Amino acid sequence: MAKNKLIGDPTIISMYANQFTFLARPLTRDMSQNFDAAIVGLPFDLATTGRAGTRLGPNAVRQASSNVGWEGRRWPWGFDAFKYLTVADYGDLDFIPGSPEDLNLQIEVHAQNIISSGTHMVSIGGDHYVALPLLRAHAKHYGKMALVHFDAHTDTYPNDTEIDHGSMFYHAPKQGLIDPDHSIQVGIRTEYRPQDHEFEVIDAAQANDSSADDIAAAIIKRVGDLPVYLTFDIDCLDPAYAPGTGTPVVGGLTTDKALRIIRGLKDLNIVGFDLVEVNPAYDHADITALAGATLLLEFLYLLAHKKHQKSL
């Protein structure tokens, strides 16, 4: 009987059996191995104001990643990212249930371990509040950053209570984490007053009427030479493409347009990325989780692009 080559062969990864990590990457917190990126789950939704359930987002995105993890290059990229990148799954951060402040501490502790090793922290939420402590952690290493924010909401709503998934970008400029004059929001389609904040806004109607290339060019012009933190709320996508989220708003971007815009940012100095607000309780056929997993993979290709260019 022929020997099954899968048995005992550590070089072969099954994308469906034992799918516990993003793209079946190794599960480790040992950052001394010089990883290019570490996937970190933040199963947190205590700051939610709409439909709860985003604490289950990290696991849903990891499971859906099996659909985008086929061996070889991803279309339309002309290379295989994992020939240039080493990626680990750091697992989920633990925090005390019912104590949101503990999440802030845990992010700070673990982000220091990841970022100081030269590894990019790629985070899966959780509700969007997690972006604020993530920005604090990155600012300690990179200084003030430009924010590129994809969302249906500006999340700049004044609130004296920090732990709210709608006010992170009200607090972040006040805390000196981001430079609003070099920051931009894409996909906004809920009430906002331009006089309430200094971000440039490409609202959903403008985004849907513009080409992905033009939007990417506007982002590049806005951020300048600053290090960039990219935050993607899945409700930036129209609910037809991302039904599984807590605050769906019709009239959003298509998945295709969002991916095209992100590809257009390949030459920016993106130092961190989070994908938030995937809520599997309201998903159908894993549409939203798959969109989230694909966006994460696209970000990894942005990192790989720079290494690929140097190899040419």
WOCOR-V245912 format. One record per residue. N is the residue number from 0. RES is the residue in three letters. SS is DSSP state (~ for helix, > for strand, _ for the rest). OMEGA is omega as a letter, one per 40 degrees, with the letter a starting at -180 (* if undefined). Layout:
N/RES/SS/OMEGA
N/RES/SS/OMEGA
//
This chain:
0/MET/_/a
1/ALA/_/i
2/LYS/_/i
3/ASN/_/a
4/LYS/_/i
5/LEU/_/a
6/ILE/_/i
7/GLY/_/i
8/ASP/_/a
9/PRO/_/a
10/THR/_/a
11/ILE/_/a
12/ILE/_/i
13/SER/_/a
14/MET/_/a
15/TYR/_/i
16/ALA/_/i
17/ASN/_/a
18/GLN/_/a
19/PHE/_/a
20/THR/_/i
21/PHE/~/a
22/LEU/~/i
23/ALA/~/i
24/ARG/_/a
25/PRO/>/i
26/LEU/>/a
27/THR/_/i
28/ARG/_/i
29/ASP/_/a
30/MET/~/i
31/SER/~/a
32/GLN/~/i
33/ASN/_/i
34/PHE/_/i
35/ASP/_/a
36/ALA/>/i
37/ALA/>/i
38/ILE/>/a
39/VAL/>/i
40/GLY/>/i
41/LEU/>/a
42/PRO/_/a
43/PHE/_/i
44/ASP/_/a
45/LEU/_/i
46/ALA/_/a
47/THR/_/i
48/THR/_/i
49/GLY/_/a
50/ARG/_/a
51/ALA/_/i
52/GLY/_/a
53/THR/~/i
54/ARG/~/i
55/LEU/~/a
56/GLY/~/a
57/PRO/~/a
58/ASN/~/i
59/ALA/~/i
60/VAL/~/i
61/ARG/~/i
62/GLN/~/a
63/ALA/~/a
64/SER/~/i
65/SER/~/a
66/ASN/~/a
67/VAL/_/a
68/GLY/_/i
69/TRP/_/a
70/GLU/_/i
71/GLY/_/a
72/ARG/_/i
73/ARG/_/i
74/TRP/_/e
75/PRO/_/i
76/TRP/_/a
77/GLY/_/a
78/PHE/_/i
79/ASP/_/a
80/ALA/~/a
81/PHE/~/i
82/LYS/~/a
83/TYR/_/a
84/LEU/_/i
85/THR/_/a
86/VAL/>/i
87/ALA/>/i
88/ASP/>/a
89/TYR/>/a
90/GLY/>/i
91/ASP/>/i
92/LEU/_/i
93/ASP/_/i
94/PHE/_/a
95/ILE/_/i
96/PRO/_/a
97/GLY/_/i
98/SER/_/a
99/PRO/~/a
100/GLU/~/a
101/ASP/~/i
102/LEU/~/i
103/ASN/~/a
104/LEU/~/a
105/GLN/~/i
106/ILE/~/a
107/GLU/~/a
108/VAL/~/a
109/HIS/~/i
110/ALA/~/i
111/GLN/~/i
112/ASN/~/a
113/ILE/~/a
114/ILE/~/a
115/SER/_/i
116/SER/_/a
117/GLY/_/a
118/THR/_/i
119/HIS/>/i
120/MET/>/a
121/VAL/>/a
122/SER/>/i
123/ILE/>/i
124/GLY/>/e
125/GLY/_/i
126/ASP/_/a
127/HIS/_/i
128/TYR/_/a
129/VAL/~/i
130/ALA/~/a
131/LEU/~/i
132/PRO/~/i
133/LEU/~/i
134/LEU/~/i
135/ARG/~/a
136/ALA/~/a
137/HIS/~/a
138/ALA/~/i
139/LYS/~/a
140/HIS/~/a
141/TYR/~/a
142/GLY/_/a
143/LYS/_/a
144/MET/>/i
145/ALA/>/i
146/LEU/>/i
147/VAL/>/a
148/HIS/>/i
149/PHE/>/a
150/ASP/_/i
151/ALA/_/a
152/HIS/_/a
153/THR/_/a
154/ASP/_/i
155/THR/_/a
156/TYR/_/a
157/PRO/_/a
158/ASN/_/i
159/ASP/_/i
160/THR/_/a
161/GLU/_/a
162/ILE/_/a
163/ASP/_/a
164/HIS/_/i
165/GLY/_/a
166/SER/_/a
167/MET/~/a
168/PHE/~/i
169/TYR/~/a
170/HIS/~/a
171/ALA/~/i
172/PRO/~/a
173/LYS/~/i
174/GLN/_/i
175/GLY/_/a
176/LEU/_/a
177/ILE/>/i
178/ASP/_/a
179/PRO/~/i
180/ASP/~/i
181/HIS/~/a
182/SER/_/a
183/ILE/>/i
184/GLN/>/a
185/VAL/>/i
186/GLY/>/a
187/ILE/>/i
188/ARG/_/i
189/THR/_/a
190/GLU/_/i
191/TYR/_/i
192/ARG/_/a
193/PRO/~/a
194/GLN/~/a
195/ASP/~/i
196/HIS/_/a
197/GLU/_/i
198/PHE/_/i
199/GLU/>/a
200/VAL/>/i
201/ILE/>/a
202/ASP/>/a
203/ALA/~/i
204/ALA/~/i
205/GLN/~/a
206/ALA/~/a
207/ASN/~/i
208/ASP/~/a
209/SER/_/i
210/SER/_/i
211/ALA/~/i
212/ASP/~/a
213/ASP/~/i
214/ILE/~/i
215/ALA/~/i
216/ALA/~/i
217/ALA/~/i
218/ILE/~/a
219/ILE/~/i
220/LYS/~/a
221/ARG/~/a
222/VAL/~/i
223/GLY/_/a
224/ASP/_/a
225/LEU/_/i
226/PRO/_/a
227/VAL/>/i
228/TYR/>/a
229/LEU/>/i
230/THR/>/a
231/PHE/>/i
232/ASP/>/a
233/ILE/~/i
234/ASP/~/i
235/CYS/~/i
236/LEU/>/i
237/ASP/_/i
238/PRO/_/i
239/ALA/_/a
240/TYR/_/a
241/ALA/_/i
242/PRO/_/a
243/GLY/_/i
244/THR/_/a
245/GLY/_/a
246/THR/_/a
247/PRO/_/i
248/VAL/_/a
249/VAL/_/i
250/GLY/_/a
251/GLY/_/a
252/LEU/>/i
253/THR/_/i
254/THR/~/a
255/ASP/~/a
256/LYS/~/i
257/ALA/~/i
258/LEU/~/i
259/ARG/~/i
260/ILE/~/a
261/ILE/~/i
262/ARG/~/a
263/GLY/_/a
264/LEU/_/a
265/LYS/_/a
266/ASP/_/i
267/LEU/_/i
268/ASN/_/a
269/ILE/>/a
270/VAL/>/i
271/GLY/>/a
272/PHE/>/i
273/ASP/>/i
274/LEU/>/a
275/VAL/>/i
276/GLU/_/i
277/VAL/_/a
278/ASN/_/a
279/PRO/~/i
280/ALA/~/a
281/TYR/~/a
282/ASP/_/i
283/HIS/_/i
284/ALA/_/i
285/ASP/_/a
286/ILE/~/a
287/THR/~/i
288/ALA/~/i
289/LEU/~/i
290/ALA/~/i
291/GLY/~/i
292/ALA/~/a
293/THR/~/i
294/LEU/~/i
295/LEU/~/i
296/LEU/~/i
297/GLU/~/i
298/PHE/~/i
299/LEU/~/i
300/TYR/~/i
301/LEU/~/i
302/LEU/~/a
303/ALA/~/a
304/HIS/~/a
305/LYS/~/i
306/LYS/~/i
307/HIS/~/a
308/GLN/~/i
309/LYS/~/a
310/SER/~/a
311/LEU/_/*
//
